[in-house]
Amino acid sequence: IQTLAITSNHNHHHFLYIAHRKASQSNMTKTAVLVATSASKLQSHDTGLWLEELASPYYTFQEAGYNVILSSPKGGPIPIDAASLGDGFFTDAAKRFMHDGTGVGKLSHSVPISELDLDAVDVLFMCGGHGTCTDFVSQPSLKEAIENCFRANKLVAAVCHGPMCLADCVKEDGKPLVEGLKVTGFSNTEEEVVQLTGVVPFLLENKLKELGGIYERAEDWNSKVVVDGNLVTGQNPQSSDACAAACVELLG
């Protein structure tokens, strides 16, 4: 059995993430589920998935030998935010993905969250894009999947606006899932830059703090990944690759 401990000393709390894997299972293929939005609109604003935040983790997990499943609240085609295909945002991983027949096929036929076999999942990874502000909030199937994975000591990861979904999630004692945990996500100042402060249902940074999360951040548009126990969060699109890499490292 392998034991992996990550400690956090804030507030004199000591969080321990223990990953138990029997020797006979150590060579089994691990499974990562990348969850993306089904929503192409945030109110009247055209949006969807921010492609980099799925494409980069997709290849990070794939190249580490994982089985990668794409999922969404509704299942079926995942809409891509056209802005994420624009100059300066259309990363190498995103370009590679758009020319990857298997990847695009999975994006077109995503598995509904409600149909996932969570027992077979090692990491549940929530991708961002402003579409999540529409359907990662008040989404019972996603809330249930996250809570089940978190309680089973599976990795729960979210990047950029992906952590919108954490606002509804609670621990077994009913307290907010993020309470007392170090966490990050799209910052207030980054939201101001993209001029959607008045459109999103809540400012993610504020909400994570309100729920008792210990919010950390880097400067705007710089990579920032926070690990606390089995919760892994990334601040922005620039954090997507490092967020997935942290998951791979944690699972060994």
N, C-alpha and C positions, 0 to 999 in steps of 0.2 A: 504494500500500500504506500502510495506517495502522499506526503502531507506538505502542503504549501501554505506558509503563513505570511500574511501581510499585516503589519501592525500600524495602528494610527493612534498617536498619543494625545490628540486634541481633547480638551475637557476631561483629561485623565481617563478617557474611555480606552478600552483595548479591544479592537475588533480583530477577529481571527477568521480568516477564510480557509476552510480546510477542504481540499479536494481529495476525495478518496477514490483511488482507482486500483482495482485488483490487478495483479501482474498479468493475469490472463486477458485483461481487457486493454492493456496498455497499447497494443498494436491495432486496436480496432479503429476504424475510421470515425473521426469526430464529425459532428453536424453543427453547422452554423445556420441560423435562420436570419435572413436580412428582411426586416419588416419596413415597408414603405407605404406611403399614403395612397389612397384610392381617389383622393380629391383633386380636381383640376382647378378649383376655385377657392379663394378665401374671400367671402362676401363677393364683391364684383371684380376682385383682383385675380387675373389669370396666374395660376401657379401649378404646383405638382411636386414631384420629387426633384431635389437638387442632385443631379446625376452623379457628381463626384462622390457624394456621400454614400452611394451604393456601389459605384464602380470600383473605387479604390479598395474598400473592404472586401468586395467580391473576389478580387485577385489576391489580396493578402491571405484570405482564408483558403482559396483554391490552391495557391502555391504552397501552403502549409499542409496540403493533403486532405482538407476538409471536404465533406459533402456540403454543398451550399444550396439552400432552398430560399426562394424569394416568396415573400408572403405580403398580404395587404388586408385591410379590413374587409373589403368586398370580394377579394379574389379577382382573377382575370387581369386585364391590362392595367399597368401602373402608368399614370400620366407623368410626363417629364416637363418640368418647368423650362420653357424655351430659353429663358435667361441663362440657364446653366450650360447652354450650348454656345454661348456668346464668347467673343474675344476675351481672353484673360481668365475665363472660367471653365472653358472646355479643356480640361486637363488631359494628359496623356492616357491616364486610366479610363477617362470618360470616352475618349476617341476610340481606344481599343475596344471598349465594351460595345459601342455602337456598331462596330464591325465584327462582333462576335455573335455568330448565329445562335449558338447555344444560350448565351447570356440574354440576348434579345428575346429568344423564345420563352425563357423563364420569366422575363419581364412582362411578356404578353399574356402569360398563363399563370400568374401568381396564385399561390394557395391561400384560400381564405384563412385568416387567423384561427377561426373557430374549428377548422379541420386539421390543425397541426397536431402531430403526435408529440406532445411535450416531453414524454418520457425519453424520446430518442434525441432530444435537443441538448447540446452542450452549451451553446451560447445563443441568446436571443438579442439581436442587434438592431436597434431602431434607427433608421436613416432619417435625415431631415428634409428640408424643403418646407415652404410655407403651407403646403397642403396639409401638413400634420396639424396645423393650427385649426383646421376644420374637422378632421376625423380621428386624430389621436386623443382628443379630449372627449370625455363622456362616451367612451367606446368600450362597452362591457367586455367584449371578447379579448381586447388587448389588455385591459386591466387585469382580467382573470389570468391570462397567459403570463404576464409579468409577475404577478403575485405568486403564482404557482412555481415559476422558475426560481424566483428569489428565495422562496421558502425551502426549496429543494437544493439550495446552495449551487445552483447553476449560475453561470455568468449572465448578468443583465447589463447590456451596454446601450448607450444612446449618444448620438452626436448632433450638435447644432440645435435644430428645433425638435429633434427626436425626443429629448427629455420632456417635451410638453406632456407626454403620456404619463410621466411619473407623478404629475400633480394629483391624479385620482387614486393612486396606489397606496395601499396601507400594509403595515406589518401585521403579523398574526394577532397582536394585541390591539389593533385598530388605530394605532398611531401612524402618521404619515411615513411612507416608506423611506423618504429622504431625511427624516428627522435625525439629527446627530451625525449624519454622514457627510463627508466631503464630496462636493459635487460641482459640476460646471454645466454650461449650456450657453446658448446665444445670449450675448450681453445686451443690456439696455442701450449702450452707445452704438453697438452694431445695428440694432433695430432702428435707431434714429437715422443712421447712415442710409439704410435701404428705404427709409420713409414709410414704414408700415407700423409705427408705434401706435397709431390710432385705429389700426385695422385688426391687429391680433387680439384674441380674446383676453389675454393677459400678457404682461411682460414676463418672460420666462425667468430672468434673473430675480425679479421681485418675488415671483411665486415660489421659487425654490427657497429663498430666504424666509418668506412668510411661513413656510411649512417646517422650518427648523433645520433646513439644510445648511451646511457650512460652505457657502458659495466661494469658489476660487475662479480667477480669470487671468488671462494674459492681455496684452495690448490688443486692440481690435485687429482681427484678421491674422493673428499669430496662433500657431498650434499650441493647444493646451489640453492635456488629458489628465484626468483625476481618477485614481483608483482608491476605493475604500471597501474593503471586504470583497464581495462578489458584485459590486456595482462599479461600472466603468463608464465615465462620461467624457465627451469631447465638446469643446466650446463652439466650434464653427467649421465651415467646410475644410479649412486648412488642417483640421485636427482628425479628419476621417481616417487617414491611413494609420496614424499613430494610435488611434483608438482601437482599431482592429488588431494592430500589432501587439498592443498591450494584452488583448484577450488571448491571442495565440501564445504569448509568453506565459501568461497566468495558467493556461491549461497544459503547458509543457509538451 
